[in-house]
């Protein structure tokens, strides 16, 4: 019997091995990119008819104004003026 290549790989073996390795590495890259995009995506907004989340409601404008007054950002006269403006429903520029 004649064994031409005994246990060595010929030209086709090296070529198929190289193609297989490139396909495998390409698959790894595609999986890494897909995983990165999945983990890095921002959450989608909830539809308007969905149940409300457990987060607390946003403070009202009067509550925000009271917080600014409590922190000392505005004085008592400005607080009263802005509070009157909010309650009267006037729309216009408010300095601050």
OpenMM code with the backbone's topology and positions (N, CA, C; nanometers):
from openmm import Vec3, app, unit

residues = "UNK UNK UNK UNK UNK UNK UNK UNK UNK UNK UNK UNK UNK UNK UNK UNK UNK UNK UNK UNK UNK UNK UNK UNK UNK UNK UNK UNK UNK UNK UNK UNK UNK UNK UNK UNK UNK UNK UNK UNK UNK UNK UNK UNK UNK UNK UNK UNK UNK UNK UNK UNK UNK UNK UNK UNK UNK UNK UNK UNK UNK UNK UNK UNK UNK UNK UNK UNK UNK UNK UNK UNK UNK UNK UNK UNK UNK UNK UNK UNK UNK UNK UNK UNK UNK UNK UNK UNK UNK UNK UNK UNK UNK UNK UNK UNK".split()
positions = [
    Vec3(0.0829, -0.1171, 0.0000),
    Vec3(0.0000, 0.0000, 0.0000),
    Vec3(0.0875, 0.1237, 0.0000),
    Vec3(0.0347, 0.2276, -0.0642),
    Vec3(0.1084, 0.3529, -0.0693),
    Vec3(0.0349, 0.4590, 0.0104),
    Vec3(0.1049, 0.5228, 0.1006),
    Vec3(0.0503, 0.6343, 0.1768),
    Vec3(0.1282, 0.7578, 0.1358),
    Vec3(0.0661, 0.8383, 0.0525),
    Vec3(0.1383, 0.9520, -0.0032),
    Vec3(0.1662, 1.0599, 0.1010),
    Vec3(0.0693, 1.0942, 0.1800),
    Vec3(0.0902, 1.2035, 0.2748),
    Vec3(0.0941, 1.1528, 0.4175),
    Vec3(0.0965, 1.0262, 0.4347),
    Vec3(0.1012, 0.9646, 0.5663),
    Vec3(0.0041, 1.0354, 0.6602),
    Vec3(0.0503, 1.1134, 0.7559),
    Vec3(-0.0393, 1.1824, 0.8482),
    Vec3(-0.0268, 1.3338, 0.8365),
    Vec3(0.0357, 1.3829, 0.7332),
    Vec3(0.0524, 1.5260, 0.7132),
    Vec3(-0.0683, 1.5835, 0.6407),
    Vec3(-0.0885, 1.7129, 0.6608),
    Vec3(-0.1972, 1.7814, 0.5932),
    Vec3(-0.1440, 1.8381, 0.4630),
    Vec3(-0.2204, 1.8222, 0.3570),
    Vec3(-0.1804, 1.8772, 0.2286),
    Vec3(-0.2276, 2.0204, 0.2150),
    Vec3(-0.2204, 2.0744, 0.0948),
    Vec3(-0.2597, 2.2115, 0.0665),
    Vec3(-0.4053, 2.2395, 0.0981),
    Vec3(-0.4939, 2.1468, 0.0647),
    Vec3(-0.6361, 2.1662, 0.0934),
    Vec3(-0.6636, 2.1668, 0.2423),
    Vec3(-0.5920, 2.0878, 0.3167),
    Vec3(-0.6116, 2.0842, 0.4615),
    Vec3(-0.5782, 2.2175, 0.5263),
    Vec3(-0.4649, 2.2764, 0.4853),
    Vec3(-0.4283, 2.4066, 0.5395),
    Vec3(-0.5284, 2.5134, 0.4972),
    Vec3(-0.5729, 2.5084, 0.3732),
    Vec3(-0.6693, 2.6074, 0.3237),
    Vec3(-0.8022, 2.5987, 0.3964),
    Vec3(-0.8524, 2.4758, 0.4135),
    Vec3(-0.9794, 2.4596, 0.4842),
    Vec3(-0.9667, 2.4977, 0.6310),
    Vec3(-0.8517, 2.4690, 0.6905),
    Vec3(-0.8306, 2.5060, 0.8291),
    Vec3(-0.8262, 2.6593, 0.8435),
    Vec3(-0.7624, 2.7275, 0.7507),
    Vec3(-0.7554, 2.8737, 0.7558),
    Vec3(-0.8939, 2.9343, 0.7367),
    Vec3(-0.9712, 2.8824, 0.6430),
    Vec3(-1.1071, 2.9334, 0.6205),
    Vec3(-1.1941, 2.9080, 0.7433),
    Vec3(-1.1826, 2.7912, 0.8005),
    Vec3(-1.2593, 2.7596, 0.9210),
    Vec3(-1.2233, 2.8512, 1.0373),
    Vec3(-1.0937, 2.8803, 1.0539),
    Vec3(-1.0518, 2.9693, 1.1615),
    Vec3(-1.1034, 3.1110, 1.1373),
    Vec3(-1.0998, 3.1591, 1.0138),
    Vec3(-1.1527, 3.2926, 0.9837),
    Vec3(-1.3028, 3.2997, 1.0105),
    Vec3(-1.3758, 3.1964, 0.9743),
    Vec3(-1.5197, 3.1946, 1.0015),
    Vec3(-1.5472, 3.1936, 1.1517),
    Vec3(-1.4697, 3.1171, 1.2251),
    Vec3(-1.4862, 3.1111, 1.3705),
    Vec3(-1.4565, 3.2462, 1.4348),
    Vec3(-1.3470, 3.3116, 1.3939),
    Vec3(-1.3134, 3.4426, 1.4489),
    Vec3(-1.4181, 3.5468, 1.4095),
    Vec3(-1.4684, 3.5379, 1.2876),
    Vec3(-1.5747, 3.6288, 1.2453),
    Vec3(-1.6996, 3.6113, 1.3296),
    Vec3(-1.7337, 3.4874, 1.3604),
    Vec3(-1.8491, 3.4597, 1.4456),
    Vec3(-1.8285, 3.5179, 1.5855),
    Vec3(-1.7079, 3.5054, 1.6395),
    Vec3(-1.6793, 3.5629, 1.7704),
    Vec3(-1.6933, 3.7154, 1.7690),
    Vec3(-1.6468, 3.7795, 1.6633),
    Vec3(-1.6585, 3.9252, 1.6525),
    Vec3(-1.8045, 3.9660, 1.6450),
    Vec3(-1.8833, 3.8962, 1.5632),
    Vec3(-2.0257, 3.9283, 1.5499),
    Vec3(-2.0963, 3.9110, 1.6841),
    Vec3(-2.0663, 3.8052, 1.7561),
    Vec3(-2.1278, 3.7844, 1.8876),
    Vec3(-2.0866, 3.8924, 1.9875),
    Vec3(-1.9600, 3.9328, 1.9846),
    Vec3(-1.9132, 4.0372, 2.0764),
    Vec3(-1.9818, 4.1703, 2.0465),
    Vec3(-1.9971, 4.2048, 1.9185),
    Vec3(-2.0637, 4.3294, 1.8816),
    Vec3(-2.2111, 4.3247, 1.9212),
    Vec3(-2.2772, 4.2120, 1.8958),
    Vec3(-2.4186, 4.1992, 1.9310),
    Vec3(-2.4378, 4.2092, 2.0823),
    Vec3(-2.3512, 4.1464, 2.1589),
    Vec3(-2.3603, 4.1531, 2.3045),
    Vec3(-2.3358, 4.2952, 2.3536),
    Vec3(-2.2382, 4.3632, 2.2955),
    Vec3(-2.2104, 4.5018, 2.3330),
    Vec3(-2.3273, 4.5936, 2.3044),
    Vec3(-2.3915, 4.5754, 2.1908),
    Vec3(-2.5074, 4.6580, 2.1582),
    Vec3(-2.6244, 4.6267, 2.2495),
    Vec3(-2.6433, 4.5008, 2.2813),
    Vec3(-2.7550, 4.4631, 2.3688),
    Vec3(-2.7366, 4.5211, 2.5089),
    Vec3(-2.6150, 4.5112, 2.5619),
    Vec3(-2.5894, 4.5597, 2.6975),
    Vec3(-2.5801, 4.7115, 2.7033),
    Vec3(-2.5479, 4.7758, 2.5921),
    Vec3(-2.5299, 4.9196, 2.5918),
    Vec3(-2.6508, 4.9988, 2.5477),
    Vec3(-2.7575, 4.9320, 2.5106),
    Vec3(-2.8740, 5.0062, 2.4617),
    Vec3(-2.9478, 5.0740, 2.5757),
    Vec3(-3.0101, 5.1864, 2.5432),
    Vec3(-3.0888, 5.2590, 2.6430),
    Vec3(-3.2263, 5.1962, 2.6520),
    Vec3(-3.2869, 5.2011, 2.7689),
    Vec3(-3.4197, 5.1415, 2.7822),
    Vec3(-3.5211, 5.2142, 2.6942),
    Vec3(-3.6106, 5.1399, 2.6387),
    Vec3(-3.7137, 5.1992, 2.5534),
    Vec3(-3.8186, 5.2669, 2.6399),
    Vec3(-3.8747, 5.3796, 2.5907),
    Vec3(-3.9790, 5.4462, 2.6697),
    Vec3(-4.1029, 5.3597, 2.6796),
    Vec3(-4.1698, 5.3728, 2.7932),
    Vec3(-4.2912, 5.2947, 2.8157),
    Vec3(-4.4048, 5.3548, 2.7340),
    Vec3(-4.4925, 5.2719, 2.6833),
    Vec3(-4.6091, 5.3260, 2.6137),
    Vec3(-4.6982, 5.4022, 2.7110),
    Vec3(-4.7734, 5.5024, 2.6620),
    Vec3(-4.8528, 5.5847, 2.7526),
    Vec3(-4.9586, 5.5076, 2.8303),
    Vec3(-5.0074, 5.3971, 2.7757),
    Vec3(-5.1129, 5.3229, 2.8448),
    Vec3(-5.0578, 5.2179, 2.9414),
    Vec3(-4.9264, 5.2146, 2.9597),
    Vec3(-4.8666, 5.1161, 3.0499),
    Vec3(-4.8885, 5.1589, 3.1950),
    Vec3(-4.8750, 5.0632, 3.2836),
    Vec3(-4.8914, 5.0932, 3.4255),
    Vec3(-4.7850, 5.1928, 3.4687),
    Vec3(-4.8180, 5.2824, 3.5604),
    Vec3(-4.7169, 5.3780, 3.6064),
    Vec3(-4.6059, 5.3059, 3.6822),
    Vec3(-4.4872, 5.3604, 3.6722),
    Vec3(-4.3742, 5.2978, 3.7421),
    Vec3(-4.3791, 5.3330, 3.8902),
    Vec3(-4.2904, 5.2724, 3.9647),
    Vec3(-4.2897, 5.2942, 4.1092),
    Vec3(-4.2110, 5.4188, 4.1477),
    Vec3(-4.1618, 5.4967, 4.0486),
    Vec3(-4.0860, 5.6169, 4.0818),
    Vec3(-4.1802, 5.7239, 4.1357),
    Vec3(-4.1300, 5.8076, 4.2244),
    Vec3(-4.2165, 5.9099, 4.2833),
    Vec3(-4.2552, 6.0143, 4.1790),
    Vec3(-4.3694, 6.0784, 4.1969),
    Vec3(-4.4115, 6.1798, 4.1001),
    Vec3(-4.3193, 6.3011, 4.1059),
    Vec3(-4.3150, 6.3755, 3.9965),
    Vec3(-4.2325, 6.4951, 3.9924),
    Vec3(-4.2915, 6.6024, 4.0834),
    Vec3(-4.2054, 6.6825, 4.1469),
    Vec3(-4.2580, 6.7869, 4.2355),
    Vec3(-4.3286, 6.8958, 4.1541),
    Vec3(-4.4257, 6.9595, 4.2170),
    Vec3(-4.4996, 7.0667, 4.1509),
    Vec3(-4.4132, 7.1921, 4.1462),
    Vec3(-4.4485, 7.2886, 4.0625),
    Vec3(-4.3715, 7.4136, 4.0589),
    Vec3(-4.3685, 7.4839, 4.1941),
    Vec3(-4.4784, 7.4763, 4.2693),
    Vec3(-4.4799, 7.5398, 4.4016),
    Vec3(-4.3839, 7.4696, 4.4977),
    Vec3(-4.3743, 7.3372, 4.4870),
    Vec3(-4.2803, 7.2639, 4.5727),
    Vec3(-4.1359, 7.3003, 4.5370),
    Vec3(-4.1081, 7.3118, 4.4067),
    Vec3(-3.9732, 7.3508, 4.3648),
    Vec3(-3.9387, 7.4904, 4.4152),
    Vec3(-4.0344, 7.5814, 4.4065),
    Vec3(-4.0128, 7.7171, 4.4553),
    Vec3(-3.9869, 7.7172, 4.6059),
    Vec3(-4.0642, 7.6367, 4.6799),
    Vec3(-4.0443, 7.6277, 4.8246),
    Vec3(-3.9069, 7.5701, 4.8574),
    Vec3(-3.8595, 7.4750, 4.7791),
    Vec3(-3.7267, 7.4176, 4.8012),
    Vec3(-3.6176, 7.5217, 4.7770),
    Vec3(-3.6342, 7.6021, 4.6715),
    Vec3(-3.5357, 7.7076, 4.6438),
    Vec3(-3.5330, 7.8087, 4.7577),
    Vec3(-3.6512, 7.8426, 4.8104),
    Vec3(-3.6583, 7.9362, 4.9224),
    Vec3(-3.5922, 7.8757, 5.0466),
    Vec3(-3.6165, 7.7475, 5.0695),
    Vec3(-3.5582, 7.6804, 5.1861),
    Vec3(-3.4062, 7.6724, 5.1756),
    Vec3(-3.3533, 7.6582, 5.0549),
    Vec3(-3.2076, 7.6522, 5.0365),
    Vec3(-3.1440, 7.7908, 5.0413),
    Vec3(-3.2260, 7.8964, 5.0409),
    Vec3(-3.1725, 8.0317, 5.0455),
    Vec3(-3.1362, 8.0874, 4.9101),
    Vec3(-3.1810, 8.0242, 4.8018),
    Vec3(-3.1501, 8.0735, 4.6678),
    Vec3(-3.2286, 8.2008, 4.6358),
    Vec3(-3.3464, 8.2153, 4.6956),
    Vec3(-3.4286, 8.3342, 4.6753),
    Vec3(-3.4738, 8.3861, 4.8111),
    Vec3(-3.5005, 8.5179, 4.8177),
    Vec3(-3.5439, 8.5749, 4.9450),
    Vec3(-3.6962, 8.5684, 4.9574),
    Vec3(-3.7489, 8.6154, 5.0701),
    Vec3(-3.8921, 8.6031, 5.0985),
    Vec3(-3.9769, 8.6840, 5.0012),
    Vec3(-3.9299, 8.8056, 4.9655),
    Vec3(-4.0075, 8.8878, 4.8710),
    Vec3(-4.0171, 8.8199, 4.7346),
    Vec3(-3.9042, 8.7681, 4.6866),
    Vec3(-3.9060, 8.7010, 4.5563),
    Vec3(-3.9909, 8.5746, 4.5621),
    Vec3(-3.9842, 8.5027, 4.6748),
    Vec3(-4.0650, 8.3814, 4.6902),
    Vec3(-4.2136, 8.4154, 4.6806),
    Vec3(-4.2576, 8.5191, 4.7549),
    Vec3(-4.3998, 8.5574, 4.7513),
    Vec3(-4.4416, 8.6039, 4.6121),
    Vec3(-4.3537, 8.6835, 4.5482),
    Vec3(-4.3859, 8.7322, 4.4127),
    Vec3(-4.4019, 8.6155, 4.3146),
    Vec3(-4.3084, 8.5242, 4.3167),
    Vec3(-4.3150, 8.4092, 4.2241),
    Vec3(-4.4320, 8.3175, 4.2583),
    Vec3(-4.4607, 8.3002, 4.3853),
    Vec3(-4.5735, 8.2163, 4.4254),
    Vec3(-4.7051, 8.2790, 4.3781),
    Vec3(-4.7190, 8.4125, 4.3927),
    Vec3(-4.8386, 8.4804, 4.3423),
    Vec3(-4.8501, 8.4650, 4.1913),
    Vec3(-4.7366, 8.4756, 4.1216),
    Vec3(-4.7367, 8.4605, 3.9766),
    Vec3(-4.7792, 8.3195, 3.9368),
    Vec3(-4.7287, 8.2204, 4.0065),
    Vec3(-4.7667, 8.0820, 3.9765),
    Vec3(-4.9163, 8.0598, 3.9992),
    Vec3(-4.9649, 8.1092, 4.1087),
    Vec3(-5.1067, 8.0857, 4.1438),
    Vec3(-5.2019, 8.1640, 4.0562),
    Vec3(-5.1579, 8.2808, 4.0030),
    Vec3(-5.2458, 8.3583, 3.9156),
    Vec3(-5.2491, 8.3020, 3.7755),
    Vec3(-5.1542, 8.2164, 3.7434),
    Vec3(-5.1509, 8.1564, 3.6098),
    Vec3(-5.0939, 8.2478, 3.5047),
    Vec3(-5.0282, 8.3547, 3.5446),
    Vec3(-4.9694, 8.4488, 3.4490),
    Vec3(-4.8520, 8.3823, 3.3797),
    Vec3(-4.8414, 8.4068, 3.2520),
    Vec3(-4.7284, 8.3535, 3.1775),
    Vec3(-4.6448, 8.4692, 3.1304),
    Vec3(-4.5223, 8.4675, 3.1619),
    Vec3(-4.4299, 8.5728, 3.1232),
    Vec3(-4.2938, 8.5407, 3.1793),
    Vec3(-4.1949, 8.6189, 3.1398),
    Vec3(-4.0599, 8.5910, 3.1880),
    Vec3(-4.0484, 8.6207, 3.3370),
    Vec3(-3.9880, 8.5290, 3.4072),
    Vec3(-3.9631, 8.5454, 3.5499),
    Vec3(-3.8138, 8.5516, 3.5660),
    Vec3(-3.7643, 8.6586, 3.6244),
    Vec3(-3.6196, 8.6724, 3.6399),
    Vec3(-3.5700, 8.5794, 3.7499),
    Vec3(-3.4465, 8.5427, 3.7401),
    Vec3(-3.3980, 8.4562, 3.8464),
    Vec3(-3.2699, 8.4021, 3.8123),
] * unit.nanometer
topology = app.Topology()
chain = topology.addChain("A")
for resn in residues:
    res = topology.addResidue(resn, chain)
    for name in ("N", "CA", "C"):
        topology.addAtom(name, app.Element.getBySymbol(name[0]), res)
